[in-house]
Amino acid sequence: MNLELTDEEVQFRDDLRSIFREVPDDVRARSRAGQTTRDDIITTQRILNRHGVAVPHWPVAWGGKDWTELQHHIFTSELQRSGIPQPLAFNTSMVGPIIAEFGSDELKERFLAKTANLDIWWSQGFSEPEAGSDLASLKTTAVRDGDHYVVNGQKTWTTLGQYGEWMFLLARTDPKADKPQKGISFLLVDLDTPGIEHRPIRLIDGSVEVNEFFFTDVHIPAENLVGEENAGWTYAKFLLGNERNGIAQVGSNQRKYEHLVTVARERTVNGHPVIEDPSFRDRLLRAKLRITALEATQLRVTAASQDGKPSPASSLLKLEGTRLLQELIELEAEALGSDAAIITGTPATGGPDDGDPVAEYLNMRKLSIFGGTNEIQTGVIAKTILGL
């Protein structure tokens, strides 16, 4: 979709590009090579926050921007296409909006400014060994004991949890509720609290990107409850709607497509550029059409997700966005030919960049699973959109 921007919108886009260029060259280089570090993410987010654009979708009172839907779309697309480290989603797209929407005034004052500036690194405590896509079956419990909740259980697949300082987690506070979704609460926990054990999980590409946490009689102050007790499922759906919009990564798909075109023009087979192969070119053009449709869908989802009401179409966005990104990576491997099998030892941990093709391919298999598996998203689409 080639948006016809007004002069003001072009200036808005150019101002954003100027901000993104303030990210140091070495940080940008590592990001494009899939070697983003913890410090790189913090550096980038604080630059964005200094310019007031780290959390533009938050309420204005807490650092948000009174932008139009198109301006928000321009921001997201330009940020992803810039190739710089993205703001930490756990902070900006997950727990921050939840606290801003449902948290007490005390929690807002205590956490929001630090969350936007990444003075606190948040981790997500949702998935469990037997409760991933079927999150309502989670078994971690939180029992009220005076002015504390006592938490026992396990969380797993905690992305970048090795850096976490605080965790937002879902725990069962009413095991007798008539529906499992009704007995869940949303809690904030300091990961230095006694009784918490952390273990890294090494992935097939050699990286340590995900982790598991064990909670044994962990005491969490009752004031760290977000919103109402047993209403955590409502907050989780609000959060997952935001997460699935981000997982679509329209700008990342656009950047990956542009990189793929460059590779296909430079690589030759039998003396001819790969891009001249009719079959490859057909698949490339089909991918371009799907990116255009993906961008249009994201605009519709953004328009339908106002006033804290997540759109069920976010499941469609997540489903198509992840499939498309995986296909672009597969096309790049095809264009590279035997060179795609060269292992350089550079894990791809920062997303669709120009690092080790093998590591990137393996790492991006996760897109079909996290944020709700693609099979689960298909069921959501059938039920909530098609009415089946």
C-alpha positions in Angstrom: 0.0 0.0 0.0 1.6 3.3 -1.1 -0.1 5.8 1.1 -0.5 9.3 -0.3 0.8 11.4 2.5 0.1 15.1 3.0 3.0 17.5 3.3 2.4 17.5 7.1 2.5 13.7 7.2 5.7 13.6 5.1 7.3 16.0 7.6 6.0 13.8 10.5 7.7 10.8 8.8 10.9 12.6 8.2 11.1 13.8 11.8 10.7 10.3 13.0 13.5 9.1 10.6 15.8 11.8 12.1 15.1 10.5 15.6 15.8 6.9 14.5 19.1 8.0 13.0 20.3 9.1 16.5 20.7 5.4 17.4 24.5 4.8 17.3 25.9 3.1 14.2 27.3 0.2 16.1 23.9 -0.5 17.7 22.3 -0.4 14.3 24.9 -2.7 12.8 24.4 -5.3 15.5 20.7 -5.1 15.1 20.9 -5.7 11.3 23.2 -8.7 12.0 20.9 -10.2 14.5 23.3 -9.6 17.4 21.3 -7.0 19.4 22.4 -6.9 23.1 20.5 -6.0 26.2 22.4 -2.6 26.4 21.5 -1.9 22.7 17.8 -2.3 23.5 18.1 0.0 26.5 20.1 2.6 24.6 17.6 2.7 21.8 14.5 2.9 23.9 15.9 5.7 26.0 16.7 7.7 22.9 13.1 7.2 21.7 11.8 8.1 25.2 13.9 11.2 25.3 12.1 12.4 22.2 8.7 11.3 23.5 8.1 8.5 21.1 8.9 5.3 23.0 5.3 4.7 24.0 3.1 6.8 21.7 0.1 4.4 22.1 -0.1 5.0 25.8 -2.4 7.6 27.4 -1.0 11.1 26.9 -0.7 11.6 30.6 1.9 8.8 30.7 4.0 9.6 27.7 1.6 8.8 24.8 0.9 10.9 21.8 -2.4 12.3 20.5 -1.7 11.1 17.0 -4.1 10.0 14.3 -4.3 6.4 13.4 -2.3 7.1 10.2 0.4 8.7 12.3 0.6 5.7 14.5 0.8 3.5 11.5 3.6 5.6 10.0 5.5 5.4 13.3 5.3 1.6 13.6 6.2 1.0 9.9 9.1 3.4 9.9 10.4 2.1 13.2 10.4 -1.5 12.0 11.9 -0.6 8.6 14.7 1.4 10.2 16.4 -1.8 11.4 17.1 -0.4 14.9 16.3 -2.4 18.0 12.6 -2.3 18.7 11.3 -0.9 22.1 11.0 -3.8 24.6 7.5 -5.2 23.9 7.1 -6.5 27.4 7.3 -2.9 28.6 5.8 -0.9 25.9 3.1 -3.1 24.4 2.2 -5.4 27.3 2.5 -4.5 30.9 2.6 -0.7 30.4 -0.8 -0.4 28.6 -2.3 -2.8 31.2 -1.1 -0.7 34.2 -2.2 2.5 32.4 -5.7 1.1 31.7 -6.4 -1.1 34.7 -3.8 -0.3 37.4 -4.3 1.8 40.6 -3.0 5.3 40.7 -0.3 4.1 43.0 0.8 1.5 40.5 0.8 4.0 37.6 3.0 6.5 39.6 5.3 3.7 40.7 5.9 1.9 37.4 4.8 3.7 34.2 7.6 6.3 33.8 10.3 3.7 34.7 8.7 1.2 32.3 8.7 3.7 29.4 12.4 4.5 30.0 13.3 0.9 30.5 14.6 1.6 34.0 12.7 -1.7 34.7 13.1 -4.7 32.4 9.8 -6.6 32.5 9.4 -10.3 31.8 6.1 -12.0 30.8 4.9 -14.8 33.1 2.0 -16.4 31.1 2.9 -19.8 29.6 3.4 -22.9 31.6 4.5 -26.5 30.7 0.8 -27.5 30.1 -0.7 -24.1 29.5 0.6 -22.3 26.5 -2.0 -21.7 23.8 -4.6 -23.0 26.3 -3.6 -20.4 28.8 -6.8 -20.7 30.8 -5.6 -24.1 32.1 -2.7 -22.5 33.9 -1.9 -24.1 37.3 0.3 -21.5 39.1 -1.6 -20.4 42.2 -1.8 -17.2 44.2 -3.4 -17.6 47.7 -4.3 -14.4 49.6 -2.6 -14.4 53.0 -3.2 -11.1 54.8 -1.6 -8.3 52.9 0.3 -10.7 50.5 -0.4 -13.3 47.8 1.6 -16.5 48.2 2.5 -17.8 44.7 3.5 -21.4 43.8 4.0 -22.8 40.3 6.1 -22.6 37.1 6.4 -20.3 34.1 8.2 -21.3 30.9 9.3 -19.9 27.5 9.9 -16.6 29.1 11.6 -14.6 26.4 14.7 -12.7 27.5 13.8 -13.6 31.1 17.5 -13.7 31.9 17.5 -9.9 31.9 14.2 -9.6 33.8 13.9 -7.4 36.9 10.2 -7.6 37.4 7.6 -10.0 36.0 3.9 -9.6 35.2 2.2 -13.0 35.7 -1.1 -14.7 35.6 -2.0 -16.9 38.6 -5.1 -18.7 39.7 -6.7 -17.0 42.7 -10.0 -18.8 42.6 -9.7 -22.6 41.8 -13.4 -23.1 42.4 -14.6 -20.6 39.7 -17.3 -22.1 37.4 -15.1 -21.3 34.4 -11.3 -21.4 34.5 -11.0 -18.0 32.9 -12.9 -16.4 35.8 -10.4 -17.4 38.5 -7.2 -15.8 37.2 -5.5 -12.6 38.5 -2.8 -10.3 37.1 0.1 -9.8 39.5 3.4 -7.9 39.4 6.4 -9.5 41.1 10.0 -8.4 41.8 12.2 -11.2 40.5 14.6 -10.7 43.5 11.9 -11.9 45.8 12.9 -15.0 47.8 11.5 -18.3 46.4 12.1 -17.6 42.7 14.4 -19.9 40.7 15.4 -19.1 37.1 16.8 -21.6 34.6 17.8 -20.8 31.0 16.6 -22.9 28.0 19.2 -23.3 25.3 17.6 -23.3 21.8 18.5 -25.3 18.7 20.4 -22.4 17.2 22.7 -22.2 20.2 21.2 -19.1 21.8 19.6 -18.6 25.2 16.5 -16.6 24.4 13.9 -18.2 26.6 13.8 -19.3 30.2 11.8 -21.0 32.9 10.9 -19.8 36.3 9.9 -21.7 39.4 7.9 -20.1 42.3 8.0 -21.6 45.7 6.0 -19.8 48.5 6.8 -16.5 46.9 5.2 -13.6 48.8 3.9 -10.8 46.6 2.4 -7.6 48.3 -1.3 -7.4 47.7 -0.9 -3.9 46.3 0.9 -5.5 43.3 -2.5 -6.9 42.1 -3.5 -5.1 38.9 -7.1 -4.2 38.7 -9.6 -6.6 40.3 -8.9 -10.0 41.7 -10.1 -12.8 39.3 -10.3 -10.4 36.4 -6.9 -11.2 35.0 -8.2 -13.0 32.0 -9.8 -9.8 30.7 -6.5 -8.0 31.1 -4.6 -10.8 29.4 -6.9 -10.7 26.3 -6.3 -6.9 26.1 -2.6 -7.5 26.3 -2.5 -10.4 23.8 -4.5 -8.2 21.3 -1.6 -5.7 21.5 1.0 -8.4 21.2 -0.5 -10.0 18.1 -0.7 -6.7 16.3 3.1 -6.3 16.9 3.9 -9.8 15.9 2.6 -9.0 12.4 5.7 -6.9 11.9 4.5 -5.1 8.8 7.6 -2.9 8.6 9.9 -5.9 9.2 8.2 -7.8 6.4 8.8 -4.7 4.2 12.4 -4.5 5.1 13.0 -8.2 4.7 11.3 -8.0 1.2 13.6 -5.2 0.1 16.7 -7.2 1.4 15.4 -10.3 -0.5 15.1 -8.3 -3.7 18.7 -7.2 -3.4 19.9 -10.7 -2.7 18.0 -12.1 -5.7 19.5 -9.4 -8.0 23.0 -10.1 -6.8 22.9 -13.9 -6.8 23.3 -15.7 -10.1 22.5 -19.2 -11.3 23.9 -20.3 -14.6 25.0 -16.7 -15.3 21.6 -15.2 -14.7 20.3 -13.3 -11.6 18.0 -15.3 -9.4 15.3 -12.6 -9.7 15.0 -13.4 -13.5 13.9 -16.9 -12.8 10.1 -16.9 -13.6 9.1 -19.2 -10.7 11.1 -17.3 -8.1 9.9 -13.9 -9.5 6.3 -15.1 -9.3 6.6 -16.1 -5.7 8.4 -12.8 -4.9 5.5 -10.8 -6.5 2.9 -12.8 -4.6 4.7 -12.0 -1.4 4.7 -8.3 -2.2 0.9 -8.5 -2.7 0.5 -10.2 0.6 2.6 -7.5 2.3 0.3 -4.9 0.9 -2.8 -6.8 2.2 -1.1 -7.2 5.6 -0.5 -3.5 5.9 -4.2 -2.8 5.0 -5.3 -5.3 7.6 -3.1 -3.7 10.3 -4.8 -0.4 9.5 -8.2 -1.9 10.0 -7.2 -3.7 13.2 -5.8 -0.4 14.6 -9.0 1.4 13.8 -11.1 -1.4 15.5 -8.9 -1.6 18.7 -9.7 1.8 20.2 -10.9 2.5 23.7 -9.1 -0.6 25.1 -11.2 -3.0 23.0 -9.0 -5.5 21.2 -10.1 -6.5 17.7 -10.5 -10.2 17.0 -8.9 -9.5 13.7 -5.6 -9.2 15.5 -5.6 -13.1 15.3 -5.7 -12.8 11.5 -2.9 -10.2 11.6 -0.7 -12.5 13.6 -1.5 -15.5 11.5 -0.7 -14.0 8.2 2.2 -11.8 9.4 4.1 -14.7 10.8 3.5 -17.0 7.8 4.6 -14.3 5.4 7.8 -13.5 7.3 8.7 -17.2 7.4 8.1 -17.4 3.7 10.4 -14.5 3.0 13.1 -16.1 5.0 12.6 -19.4 3.0 12.8 -17.4 -0.3 16.1 -15.8 0.9 17.5 -19.3 1.6 16.5 -20.4 -1.9 18.1 -17.3 -3.4 21.3 -18.0 -1.5 21.5 -21.6 -2.6 24.2 -23.6 -0.9 25.5 -20.5 0.9 22.3 -20.5 3.0 23.7 -23.6 4.7 26.8 -21.9 5.9 26.8 -21.8 9.7 28.8 -18.7 11.0 27.9 -19.2 14.7 25.9 -16.0 14.9 22.6 -16.7 16.6 19.6 -14.7 15.2 18.1 -13.2 18.3 16.8 -9.8 17.2 14.4 -10.7 14.4 14.5 -10.7 10.6 18.0 -9.3 10.0 21.0 -10.0 7.9 22.9 -12.4 10.2 23.4 -16.1 9.9 20.8 -17.5 7.5 20.6 -20.9 9.3 20.3 -19.3 12.7 17.6 -16.9 11.4 15.6 -19.7 9.7 15.7 -21.8 12.9 14.9 -18.9 15.2 11.9 -17.8 13.2 10.2 -21.2 13.5 9.0 -19.8 16.8 6.7 -17.3 15.1 4.1 -20.1 14.6 3.9 -20.8 18.3 4.3 -17.7 20.5 1.6 -15.2 21.0 -0.9 -18.1 20.6 -0.2 -20.8 18.0 -1.3 -20.3 14.5 -3.7 -23.3 14.9 -5.3 -21.5 17.9 -5.6 -18.3 15.9 -7.4 -20.1 13.2 -9.9 -21.3 15.7 -10.3 -17.7 17.1 -10.9 -16.4 13.6 -13.5 -19.1 12.8 -15.4 -18.4 16.1 -15.2 -14.6 16.5 -15.0 -13.4 12.9 -16.8 -16.1 10.8 -19.3 -17.1 13.5 -18.7 -20.8 13.0 
